[in-house]
Amino acid sequence: MPDPLISLRNVTKTYGTGATQFQALKGVDLDIAAGDFVAVMGPSGSGKSTTMNILGCLDVPSAGEFLFRGIHVEALDRDQRALLRRKYLGFVFQGFNLLSRTSALENVELPLLYRGDEKKARRATAMAALEKVGLDQWWDHTPAELSGGQQQRVAIARAIVTQPDVLLADEPTGNLDSERSVEIMELLTDLNRASGITVLMVTHEPDMAAFARTVVHFKDGLVERIENQHRQGEEVAL
């Protein structure tokens, strides 16, 4: 078996000190294989969001090990974590987080602009990302001219434009109706299958988690159980 892309070993996270101290994670062990589609579930305060922040290099463990491609991320400094985040990770949020006065294309270009790509190259790359999410014909529309589902597609295009290894999605369907939610989940599934991108998604909705191959359930700062499932749209091998 190949080594996991991501490993957490006895990861803890404590906030505050003294009487206000709170232990959000109490010793999390978790392996994530390259190319997996993982849904992370659990009640509020279970530790799932804290874990996702650590996996996204937005926070660091208080103790334990976090390995990404065999590198000890917990030992990296802030700049090194930022570089890892920029090169290997893409983010999709519930609220889309698009710039309201710029076009879909310009929103998708932003990570490439920060990376220093030349204008012609980043335009071509951004258009290719919009095409992957089915919005290349809407490239010149602002968020106000797009539906909620289309805005989330633009946000996904922005997240994948740098060709990251991992896409972290925080309640990506939380602001969408059921029909648009299914469209977004089918898009994430297609990207996972076609591009081999590893998807880590926080969701409260079992219907959305059904699209994942692996479901990790958190409770009281620990991984309660892990389910491997036949996800929607996949045929069962006989």
Secondary structure, DSSP 8 states (H G I E B T S, - for coil): ----SEEEEEEEEEES-GGG-EEEEEEEEEEE-TT-EEEEE--TTSSHHHHHHHHTTSS--SEEEEEETTEEGGGS-HHHHHHHHHHHEEEEETT----TTS-HHHHHHHHHHHHT--HHHHHHHHHHHHHHTT-GGGTT--GGGS-HHHHHHHHHHHHHTT--SEEEEESTTTTS-HHHHHHHHHHHHHHHHHH--EEEEE-S-HHHHTT-SEEEEEETTEEEEEEE---TT-----
